[in-house]
């Protein structure tokens, strides 16, 4: 049975070069890349939580509490 590519049966196939993102990476480079992505993700999450907490603080400032000096929890605020 022929594969339709005109090559002889049993002949070695040509190796195709990888391009762009599919190229082989060393283990050290992968570790560095993963660490960099994790640091960026942690930074985004930290900023997200800062913004969420700031919004909750603003909401708490307009909600009545009893006694006046108690701070509502996140769930109580919502």
FENCOR-V26568 format. One record per residue. N is the residue number from 1. RES is the residue in one small letter. SS is DSSP state (H for helix, E for strand, L for the rest). PHI is phi in whole degrees, 0 to 359 (* if undefined). PSI is psi in whole degrees, -180 to 180 (999 if undefined). Layout:
# FENCOR-V26568
n->{N/N}
res->{RES/RES}
ss->{SS/SS}
phi->{PHI/PHI}
psi->{PSI/PSI}
This chain:
# FENCOR-V26568
n->{1/2/3/4/5/6/7/8/9/10/11/12/13/14/15/16/17/18/19/20/21/22/23/24/25/26/27/28/29/30/31/32/33/34/35/36/37/38/39/40/41/42/43/44/45/46/47/48/49/50/51/52/53/54/55/56/57/58/59/60/61/62/63/64/65/66/67/68/69/70/71/72/73/74/75/76/77/78}
res->{x/x/x/x/x/x/x/x/x/x/x/x/x/x/x/x/x/x/x/x/x/x/x/x/x/x/x/x/x/x/x/x/x/x/x/x/x/x/x/x/x/x/x/x/x/x/x/x/x/x/x/x/x/x/x/x/x/x/x/x/x/x/x/x/x/x/x/x/x/x/x/x/x/x/x/x/x/x}
ss->{L/L/L/L/L/L/L/L/L/L/L/L/L/L/L/L/L/L/L/H/H/H/L/L/L/L/H/H/H/H/H/H/H/H/H/H/H/H/H/H/H/H/H/H/H/H/H/H/H/H/H/H/H/H/H/H/H/H/H/H/H/H/L/L/L/L/L/L/L/L/L/L/L/H/H/H/H/L}
phi->{*/266/275/87/260/83/275/289/298/86/285/295/280/288/275/264/281/281/235/59/291/277/292/292/237/284/297/295/294/298/298/297/295/297/296/298/296/294/298/294/295/297/296/297/294/299/296/300/292/298/293/297/294/296/295/295/297/297/295/299/293/255/265/285/229/223/294/297/268/274/257/288/286/300/294/297/294/285}
psi->{133/145/-7/3/0/0/152/147/136/-8/143/140/153/140/134/139/141/147/154/-129/-19/-1/153/140/149/161/-38/-41/-41/-42/-45/-42/-44/-42/-43/-43/-40/-42/-43/-42/-41/-40/-43/-42/-40/-45/-40/-45/-37/-44/-41/-46/-37/-41/-41/-38/-41/-42/-41/-33/-21/-3/139/144/155/124/167/-26/4/146/128/147/172/-45/-44/-36/-40/999}
